[in-house]
Amino acid sequence: MSAAAFAYVLVLHGGEAKDELMALLSQDRYADVQTVLEKIKDMSAEQVREQFMQLRDEQLGRQRESAKERIGLQADNVSPKLCEWLTRPF
């Protein structure tokens, strides 16, 4: 999970456990997440949710492109269910 995704989830669902969850991170990851948290501290929950959805869509797009390169198929030419299965993260 990227630092940005972790930070977005903390803001949206971390609640009182935020400090405990942050303490579980390595020092490098902690710094990365803290940097993102600082950038989004003035955003509303809806803005954070939108940023999270955009990040998710970008990551799914990269996974889809990676899968296309690996399997040599045009994922656009296969059924949506098969494309989803082939491009899911493991």
N, C-alpha and C positions, 0 to 999 in steps of 0.2 A: 504494500500500500504506500502510495506516495505521501510525502509530508503534508501536501496540500489536502489530500483526501482525509488524512487522519485529523488534521486541524478542523476541517469542515464538519466531520462527524462529532468531534469534541464540542464544537459550538452548538450543533443541533441536538445532540443527545447526551453529552458528557455530564451535564448537571453538576452535582456535588462531587462526583467521582473524577472530575477533570484532573485535579492535582495527583490523585493516586494513579491514574492512567499515564500521565506525563512522567511520573517517577519510574515507570516500567521501561521507558525508552533509553537507548544508549545515549551517551553524551552528544554525539553527532546528530542523531535523529531528534533529540530533544531541542537542540539549537535550530534545526531546520523547521520543526513544527512551531517553535516559538516565533520564528521569523514570520511564518505565514499567519499565525494568530495575531501578531502585531499589525499586519497589513489589513486584516479583516475585522479588527475590533470595533470599528464604527459602522459596520454593515448590519442591516436588519437580518433576521432569520430567513426571510424570503430571498434576500439578495445572496446570502450564503448558500441557500438551497439551489438557486439558479446557477451559481458558480460551480457547485458540486455536480449538478447535472451536466453542465458544459464540459467539465473535466472528464466525467464518465463517458460522455459521447466521444470525446477526443481519444480517450484510451481505447474504447471499443473500435474506433476507426483504425487506429494503429494496429490493433490485434487482427482485425479483418485483413488489412493490407499484408501483414506478416504471414497470415495463413495463406493468402493468395500466392505469395512468393514461394512458400514451402510446398504447397500441394500442386502448384502449376495449373490450377483451374481458375476460370473466371467465376468467382463466387456470385457474381451478378446473374449468372446463367443457371444457378441451381436453386432449389426451393428455399424459401426463407428459413424453414425449420432446419434443413441440412446445413445451410450457411451458418446459422446460429450455433449449431452443434460443432461444426468444424472450427469456428473462431472463438469458442469459449476458452477462458483461461484455465489452466490446469494447476 
